[in-house]
Amino acid sequence: MTGMGGGPLSVGNTTIVSAFQSMLLHQLLIVLVVLAALAVAWNVLRGAQLRRAMAEGPSSATSESFDSPEPLARRILRVGFGLIWVFDGILQAQSAMPVGLATQVIQPTASSSPTWVQHLVNAGVLIWNNHPVQAAAASVWVQVGIGLWLLVAPRGRWSQAGAVVSIGWGLVVWAFGEAFGGIFAPGLTVLFGAPGAVLIYCFAGGLVALPERAWSSPRIGRFILAVMGTFFVGMAVLQAWPGRGFWQGQVRGHPTGTLVGMVDAMAGTSQPAYLSSWVSSFGTFDAAHGFAVNLFVVIVLAAVGLVFCSGRVRPVRIAVYMGCVFCLADWVLIEDFGFFGGLGTDPNSMIPLALVFIAGYVALIRRPVPVEAAATAADCPIAWPARARANPSYAFRLLAAGGAAIVTLLGVVPMAFASTNPNADPIVTEATNGTPDATNTPAPSFSLTDQNGRAVSLASLRGKTIAMTFLDPVCTTDCPLIGQEFREADLQLGSRAKRTVFIAIVANPLYRSSFYTNGFDREEGLNSLSNWLFLTGSVRTLSNVWDDYGVQVTVSPAGAMVDHSDIAYVIDSRGRTRYILSADPGVGTSTTKSSFVDLLDGEMTKVMSS
């Protein structure tokens, strides 16, 4: 059956993109209101503090009364990953994200993983595809909010809470967005971003969430370096493992090596020409010297990892330099920065990886924070209201952290509702089939017979809001889906359904008797609806109705198939056509209720309330 629209959504679908941008703009206004409220609150607190200082004189508490320096290694992690989270959130605002992220990034990433991983990822993809605008916008604000939270809350429980939230969201992204970083797929290698950039975010979040007293000795630095060292050694072993394609560049009579294939794919990403040429040049070099390149990678990974595990300061310093150079080279020449092409979601794994081992080295060499100072900073016995009154800096951080939490919730709440909503969003149907045409003209009259042999005319239905479509009672493809959509739309109206009638008119000149319409109703459960009518008539009468409502019905040669338009009408209680919709099932019919259900119910509700 040929529909009016349908087909897969394009990445640049104007309906989806404009709705996404509109939602981001409205949510940005909410963020600006929050910032304005924070500014007012800050001025009020600052004014109160100044008046208190003037009243109490020079002996009153200063702005630094309760503060001590934050450990530098912790600050590197907090600020560095805060900036990365904000950057990731900005990348999520790219116009291709609502449609393209799930189908062109997430699903291909999971395609080589085991079946159970693909099933898990597909569950997340289904939520995203059913609610592309809400999901894409939510991802923006969750990540921007987490980043701001880490940046503005350097101390205490608010800072730890932001780190914990970053871990939670990071694990969600790692599982559903990165298919566990590909750790269950063949070809695992650190060169391509394994074990997933966001898992490194989670590790860094766990370190920031530690009590500040944990940073009072070099032991935390040794721990971080030991973890990084073990990881590097493990990746060296994987890189050296034979039969995985990394020892091979491109030799006559042999296929392209794994690394060359990856580099060639990244070079084809939309990006500035000079960057693409760098990547292509490295691909050519690896094709000619694959064995040497992989040997170099294995040696560097193993050497850096073993030195990190040793914990000796001078060798570790050299290993940090080597690790930074290695990460930078991989980031530019293999990962290709990770954020080009319109669907890049993050700068990939090398920058986060370098941040972590740099922080470990700093924690190892920095003079330990005195335990007393660390305890004072982390577990200040003075209640927070007193600190806020006496310390404007603390009050500002407290307010800013609360504002960042609100920004995060601006994304979390819609995402949570979307994940529990079985209906695809109506915007999906509008994007697939086109926006419903609004009109206000008299509906063409008809006089037909229902499935029980009773005469039904448009005039006899005055006082009811009508949803009407055209179905082939022997169709086994789209018509059953459309019938289910009408059934679900009817049920979803609840008590309001008493004011409505749902109608299908036969769109088959060969199989049009009540025998076939009743069989269709029983098969699709429509016979249980008190306000459902499946109308038929003579071929001549039906042809006139088809012509009046712009429905094209074509019988294929030898009667093998009947092709007809998928179209739906919403007619008000006065018999006037108010909306014309494409009824093509399109996207969303894999769920219990498609996006068309909400769209149809929404248009009928508008008509009933007008």
C-alpha positions in Angstrom: 0.0 0.0 0.0 1.4 3.4 -1.0 1.2 6.1 1.7 1.2 9.8 1.4 4.6 10.1 3.2 6.4 7.7 5.3 9.9 6.4 4.9 12.9 6.8 7.2 13.7 10.1 8.7 16.6 12.1 7.2 19.2 13.5 9.6 18.3 17.0 8.5 14.5 16.6 8.7 13.3 20.2 9.0 10.4 19.3 11.3 12.6 17.5 13.8 15.4 20.0 13.6 13.2 23.1 14.1 11.4 21.4 17.0 14.8 20.5 18.6 16.1 24.1 18.2 12.8 25.5 19.5 12.9 23.3 22.6 16.6 24.2 23.3 15.7 27.9 23.0 12.8 27.6 25.4 14.9 25.6 27.9 17.7 28.2 27.5 15.3 30.8 28.6 14.6 28.8 31.7 18.4 28.5 32.4 18.7 32.3 32.0 15.9 32.8 34.5 17.7 30.5 36.9 20.9 32.5 36.4 19.0 35.8 37.0 17.6 34.4 40.2 21.0 33.3 41.3 22.4 36.8 40.6 19.7 38.4 42.7 20.2 36.0 45.6 23.9 36.6 45.4 23.5 40.3 45.6 21.1 40.0 48.6 23.6 37.7 50.4 26.5 39.9 49.6 24.7 43.0 50.8 23.7 41.3 54.0 27.3 40.2 54.6 28.6 43.7 54.0 26.1 45.2 56.4 27.1 42.6 59.0 30.8 43.3 58.5 30.2 47.1 58.9 28.2 46.5 62.1 30.7 44.0 63.7 33.8 45.8 62.6 37.2 44.4 61.4 37.0 41.4 63.7 34.2 39.9 61.7 34.9 36.8 59.7 36.5 37.4 56.3 35.8 35.7 53.1 38.5 33.2 53.7 37.6 32.3 57.2 36.7 28.7 56.5 38.6 27.9 53.3 41.8 26.2 52.6 43.4 25.3 49.2 41.8 22.5 47.2 44.4 19.8 46.4 45.8 20.6 43.0 45.4 17.0 41.6 41.7 17.0 42.6 41.3 20.4 41.0 42.8 19.2 37.7 40.3 16.4 37.6 37.3 18.5 38.6 37.9 21.4 36.3 39.2 19.4 33.4 36.3 17.0 33.4 33.9 19.8 34.1 35.0 21.5 30.9 34.8 18.3 29.0 31.2 17.7 30.2 30.2 21.2 29.1 31.9 20.7 25.7 30.1 17.4 25.3 26.8 19.0 26.1 27.4 21.7 23.5 28.2 19.0 20.9 24.9 17.4 21.7 23.2 20.5 20.5 24.2 19.8 16.9 21.1 19.7 14.6 21.8 16.1 13.4 21.6 14.6 16.9 17.9 14.0 17.2 17.7 11.7 14.2 21.3 10.7 13.5 22.8 9.8 16.8 20.9 6.6 17.5 20.9 5.2 14.0 24.2 6.4 12.7 26.4 6.3 15.8 24.9 4.2 18.6 23.6 1.2 16.6 26.6 0.9 14.4 28.8 1.0 17.5 26.9 -1.9 19.0 26.7 -3.9 15.8 29.8 -6.0 16.5 29.0 -6.7 20.2 27.2 -9.8 21.5 23.4 -10.1 21.0 22.6 -9.3 24.6 24.5 -6.0 24.3 22.7 -5.2 21.1 19.3 -5.9 22.7 20.2 -3.6 25.6 21.4 -0.8 23.3 18.4 -1.2 21.1 16.1 -0.6 24.1 17.8 2.8 24.5 17.7 3.4 20.8 13.9 2.7 20.8 13.4 5.4 23.5 15.6 7.8 21.6 13.8 7.2 18.2 10.4 7.5 19.8 11.3 10.8 21.5 14.1 12.2 19.5 13.6 15.9 20.3 13.2 15.4 24.1 16.0 12.9 24.3 18.5 15.1 22.3 17.6 18.2 24.3 17.8 16.4 27.6 21.3 15.1 26.8 22.4 18.7 26.2 21.3 20.0 29.6 22.3 16.9 31.6 25.8 17.2 30.4 26.1 21.0 30.5 24.6 20.9 34.0 27.0 18.2 35.2 29.9 20.2 33.8 28.8 23.4 35.5 28.2 21.6 38.7 31.8 20.3 38.8 33.2 23.7 37.9 31.3 25.9 40.4 31.3 23.5 43.4 35.0 22.9 44.3 34.5 21.8 47.9 32.3 19.8 50.3 29.2 17.7 49.8 27.9 19.7 46.8 31.1 19.0 44.9 30.9 15.3 45.8 27.3 15.2 44.8 28.1 16.6 41.4 30.8 13.9 41.0 28.4 11.2 41.9 25.8 12.5 39.4 28.5 12.5 36.7 29.2 8.8 37.5 25.5 7.9 37.2 25.0 9.6 33.9 28.4 8.4 32.6 27.4 4.7 33.3 24.1 5.2 31.4 26.0 6.7 28.4 28.6 4.0 28.6 26.1 1.2 28.5 23.5 2.6 26.1 25.5 5.1 24.1 28.9 3.4 23.8 27.8 -0.3 24.0 30.1 -0.7 27.1 32.9 0.9 25.1 33.2 -2.1 22.8 34.8 -4.2 25.6 32.6 -7.2 24.5 33.3 -6.8 20.8 36.3 -8.1 18.9 39.1 -5.7 18.0 39.3 -4.0 21.4 42.1 -1.4 21.4 43.0 1.8 23.2 43.8 3.4 19.9 40.1 3.5 18.9 38.9 4.7 22.3 38.5 1.5 24.4 37.2 1.1 27.0 35.0 4.1 26.2 35.7 7.7 27.0 32.8 8.0 29.4 34.1 5.2 31.5 37.2 7.4 32.1 34.8 10.2 33.1 33.3 7.8 35.6 36.7 6.9 37.1 37.6 10.6 37.4 34.2 11.3 39.0 34.9 8.6 41.6 38.2 10.2 42.4 36.5 13.7 42.8 33.8 12.1 45.0 36.4 10.9 47.5 36.7 12.8 50.8 39.3 15.4 50.7 41.3 13.7 53.4 42.0 11.0 50.8 44.2 13.6 49.0 46.3 14.4 52.1 49.1 11.9 51.1 50.8 10.7 48.0 49.0 7.3 48.3 46.2 8.6 46.1 48.7 9.5 43.4 50.2 6.0 43.5 46.8 4.4 43.3 45.8 6.4 40.2 49.1 5.7 38.5 48.8 2.0 39.4 45.4 1.8 37.9 46.5 3.7 34.8 49.7 1.5 34.5 47.7 -1.7 34.7 45.4 -0.4 32.1 48.3 0.5 29.7 50.0 -2.8 30.2 46.7 -4.6 29.5 46.2 -2.6 26.3 49.7 -3.4 25.2 49.0 -7.1 25.5 45.9 -6.7 23.5 47.7 -4.7 20.9 50.4 -7.3 20.6 48.0 -10.2 20.3 48.4 -11.9 16.9 45.6 -12.4 14.5 43.7 -9.1 15.3 45.0 -7.2 12.2 47.2 -4.6 13.9 50.5 -6.1 12.9 49.5 -5.7 9.2 49.4 -2.5 7.2 48.7 -3.1 3.6 50.7 -5.7 1.8 50.1 -7.0 -1.8 47.9 -10.0 -1.7 46.6 -9.3 1.9 43.6 -7.3 3.1 43.9 -3.8 4.7 45.0 -3.9 8.3 42.6 -3.0 11.1 44.3 0.3 11.9 44.5 1.4 8.3 40.8 0.7 7.9 39.9 2.8 11.0 42.1 5.7 9.9 40.7 5.7 6.3 37.2 5.8 7.8 38.1 8.7 10.0 39.7 10.6 7.1 36.4 10.5 5.3 34.6 12.4 8.1 33.5 15.9 7.3 36.2 18.2 8.6 38.8 20.8 7.5 40.8 19.5 4.6 44.2 19.9 6.3 43.1 17.7 9.2 41.8 15.1 6.8 45.2 15.2 5.0 47.0 14.5 8.2 44.9 11.5 8.9 45.2 10.2 5.4 48.9 10.6 5.4 49.2 8.6 8.6 47.0 5.9 7.0 49.3 5.7 4.0 52.3 5.5 6.3 50.7 2.7 8.4 49.7 0.8 5.2 53.4 0.7 4.2 54.9 0.2 7.7 52.1 -1.6 9.7 54.4 -3.9 11.6 56.7 -1.1 12.7 53.8 1.2 13.8 52.2 -1.5 15.9 55.6 -2.5 17.5 56.1 1.1 18.5 52.6 1.3 20.0 53.1 -1.9 21.9 56.4 -0.7 23.3 55.1 2.7 24.3 52.0 1.3 26.0 54.0 -1.4 27.9 56.8 1.0 28.9 54.5 3.8 30.1 52.3 1.3 32.0 55.2 -0.5 33.8 56.7 2.8 34.9 53.4 4.1 36.2 53.0 0.9 38.2 56.5 1.5 39.7 55.4 4.7 41.4 59.0 6.1 41.2 58.8 9.9 40.7 61.6 10.6 38.1 60.7 7.7 35.8 57.0 8.5 36.2 57.7 12.1 35.1 59.3 10.8 31.8 56.4 8.3 31.4 53.9 11.1 31.8 55.6 13.1 29.0 55.7 10.0 26.8 52.0 9.3 27.6 50.9 12.8 26.8 52.8 12.7 23.4 51.3 9.3 22.6 47.7 10.4 23.6 48.1 13.6 21.5 49.3 11.7 18.4 46.5 9.1 18.7 43.9 11.8 19.3 44.9 13.7 16.1 46.0 10.9 13.7 43.7 8.0 14.7 40.7 9.3 16.7 40.7 12.4 14.5 39.7 14.6 17.4 36.4 12.6 17.8 34.0 15.5 17.4 33.8 16.3 13.7 31.2 15.2 11.2 28.1 16.7 12.9 27.5 13.7 15.1 30.6 13.7 17.3 29.6 13.6 20.9 32.9 14.0 22.7 36.6 14.4 22.1 37.1 10.7 22.5 39.2 9.0 25.1 42.8 10.3 24.8 42.3 13.7 26.5 40.4 12.3 29.5 43.0 9.5 29.8 45.9 12.1 29.8 44.0 14.2 32.4 43.8 11.2 34.8 47.4 10.2 34.7 48.6 13.8 34.9 46.4 14.2 38.0 47.9 11.0 39.4 51.5 12.4 38.9 50.6 15.7 40.5 49.1 13.9 43.5 52.3 11.9 43.8 54.7 14.8 43.7 52.8 17.6 45.4 53.5 18.3 49.0 50.8 16.6 51.0 48.0 18.7 52.4 48.2 18.7 56.2 45.6 16.4 57.7 44.2 19.1 59.9 43.7 21.5 57.0 42.1 18.8 54.9 39.8 17.8 57.7 38.8 21.5 58.2 38.1 22.0 54.5 36.1 18.8 54.1 34.4 18.4 57.4 34.0 22.0 58.6 32.0 21.8 61.9 30.4 25.2 61.3 26.9 24.9 59.9 26.4 26.0 56.3 24.0 28.9 57.1 26.7 30.5 59.3 29.3 29.9 56.6 27.1 31.4 54.0 26.5 34.5 56.1 30.2 35.0 56.9 31.7 33.9 53.6 30.4 35.4 50.4 32.6 33.1 48.3 31.1 30.0 49.9 27.5 31.4 49.5 28.1 32.1 45.8 29.4 28.5 45.3 26.4 27.1 47.2 24.0 29.1 45.0 25.9 28.2 41.8 25.9 24.5 42.6 22.2 24.6 43.2 21.7 26.3 39.9 23.8 23.7 38.1 21.7 21.0 39.7 18.6 22.7 38.4 20.1 22.8 34.9 20.9 19.0 35.2 17.3 18.3 36.3 16.1 20.3 33.2 17.5 17.3 31.2 17.0 14.4 33.6 13.2 15.0 34.2 12.2 15.0 30.5 14.5 12.0 29.8 12.9 10.1 32.6 9.4 10.8 31.4 10.3 9.9 27.8 11.8 6.5 29.0 8.6 5.5 30.6 6.2 6.7 27.8 5.3 3.8 25.5 4.0 6.3 22.8 6.3 7.7 20.2 6.1 11.4 20.1 3.7 12.9 17.6 6.5 14.9 16.1 7.8 11.6 14.7 4.7 11.1 12.6 4.7 14.8 11.6 8.3 14.5 10.5 7.6 11.3 8.5 4.2 12.1 7.0 4.0 15.9 7.2 2.2 18.2 9.5 -1.6 17.8 9.6 -3.3 20.2 7.2 -5.7 22.4 9.1 -8.9 23.4 7.3 -12.5 24.3 8.1 -14.6 23.2 5.2 -17.8 21.1 4.9 -16.9 17.4 4.8 -18.3 15.6 1.7 -21.5 13.7 2.5 -21.8 10.0 2.3 -24.4 7.3 2.8 -22.9 3.8 3.5 -23.6 0.6 5.5 -21.7 -0.4 8.6 -20.4 -3.8 9.6 -23.8 -4.8 11.1 -25.8 -3.8 8.0 -27.1 -0.5 9.4 -27.3 2.6 7.2 -24.8 5.3 8.2 -24.5 8.8 6.8 -22.4 11.8 7.7 -25.6 13.7 8.7 -26.5 10.9 11.1 -23.3 11.4 13.0 -23.8 15.1 13.7 -22.8 15.9 17.3 -19.9 13.5 17.3 -16.2 14.3 16.5 -15.1 11.8 13.8 -11.8 10.2 13.0 -12.0 8.6 9.6 -9.7 6.6 7.4 -9.8 4.2 4.5 -8.7 0.5 4.9 -8.5 -2.6 2.8 -10.1 -5.4 5.0 -7.9 -8.1 3.4 -4.7 -6.2 3.6 -1.9 -7.7 5.7 0.6 -4.9 5.8 -0.2 -1.3 6.6 -4.0 -1.5 7.2 -3.8 -3.7 10.3 -1.3 -1.3 11.7 -3.5 1.7 11.0 -6.5 -0.2 12.5 -4.5 -0.7 15.7 -3.5 3.0 15.7 -7.2 3.9 15.5 -8.0 1.4 18.3 -5.3 2.7 20.6 -6.3 6.3 19.9 -9.9 5.4 20.8 -8.9 3.7 24.0 -6.5 6.5 25.0 -9.3 9.1 24.9 -11.0 7.4 27.8 -14.3 9.0 28.8 -14.0 11.5 26.0 -14.4 8.7 23.5 -18.2 8.9 24.1 -18.2 12.1 22.1 -16.4 10.5 19.2 -16.8 8.0 16.3 -13.9 6.2 14.7 -14.6 5.2 11.1 -12.9 3.2 8.4 -14.3 3.1 4.8 -13.5 0.1 2.6 -10.8 0.8 0.1 -11.1 -2.4 -1.9 -13.6 -2.8 -4.8 -13.2 -6.6 -4.8 -13.4 -7.5 -1.1 -15.9 -5.1 0.3 -18.7 -7.2 1.9 -19.4 -7.3 5.7 -17.9 -10.7 5.8 -14.5 -9.2 5.2 -15.0 -6.1 7.4 -16.2 -8.2 10.3 -13.2 -10.5 9.9 -10.8 -7.5 9.9 -12.5 -6.2 13.1 -12.3 -9.5 14.9 -8.6 -9.9 13.9 -7.6 -6.4 15.1 -9.9 -6.3 18.2 -11.9 -3.5 16.8 -15.2 -5.3 17.3 -15.0 -4.6 21.1 -15.2 -0.8 20.5 -18.7 0.6 20.8 -17.9 3.7 18.7 -16.1 1.9 15.8 -17.7 1.7 12.3 -16.3 -0.1 9.3 -18.4 1.2 6.4 -19.0 -0.3 2.9 -21.3 0.0 0.0 -21.6 -0.6 -3.7 -18.5 -0.1 -5.9 -20.1 3.0 -7.4 -20.9 4.5 -4.1 -17.5 3.7 -2.7 -15.8 5.2 -5.8 -17.7 8.4 -5.3 -16.6 8.6 -1.7 -13.0 7.9 -2.6 -13.1 10.7 -5.2 -14.7 13.1 -2.8 -12.1 12.5 -0.1 -9.1 12.3 -2.5 -8.3 8.7 -2.0 -6.7 6.8 -4.9 -7.5 3.1 -5.1 -5.8 1.0 -7.7 -6.2 -2.7 -8.3 -3.0 -4.4 -9.4 -3.0 -6.8 -12.4 -4.8 -10.1 -11.8 -6.2 -8.6 -8.6 -3.1 -9.5 -6.7 -2.9 -6.3 -4.7 -5.0 -3.2 -4.0 -3.0 0.0 -3.7 -4.6 3.0 -1.9 -3.7 6.2 -0.2 -3.2 6.2 3.6 -5.1 9.3 4.7 -7.1 10.3 7.8 -9.6 13.0 8.4 -10.8 14.7 11.7 -14.3 16.0 11.2 -16.0 18.1 13.9 -19.5 17.7 15.4 -21.0 20.1 12.8 -19.7 17.9 9.9 -16.8 20.1 8.9 -13.3 18.8 8.0 -10.8 20.3 10.5 -7.6 18.3 9.9 -6.3 16.0 7.2 -3.5 13.7 8.2 -1.3 11.1 6.5 -2.2 7.7 8.1 1.0 6.0 6.8 2.2 4.0 9.8 5.7 5.2 9.3 8.0 5.4 12.3 7.0 4.2 15.7 4.7 1.3 14.9 7.1 -1.2 16.5 5.9 0.0 19.9 2.6 -0.7 21.5 1.4 2.8 20.5 2.8 4.7 17.6 3.4 8.4 17.3 0.3 8.6 15.1 -1.9 7.7 18.1 -0.9 10.8 20.1 -1.1 13.0 17.0 -4.6 11.9 16.2 -5.8 12.2 19.7 -4.3 15.6 20.0 -6.1 16.9 16.9 -9.4 15.4 18.0 -9.0 17.0 21.4 -8.4 20.3 19.8 -11.6 20.0 17.7 -13.7 18.9 20.7 -12.5 21.8 22.8 -13.0 24.4 20.1 
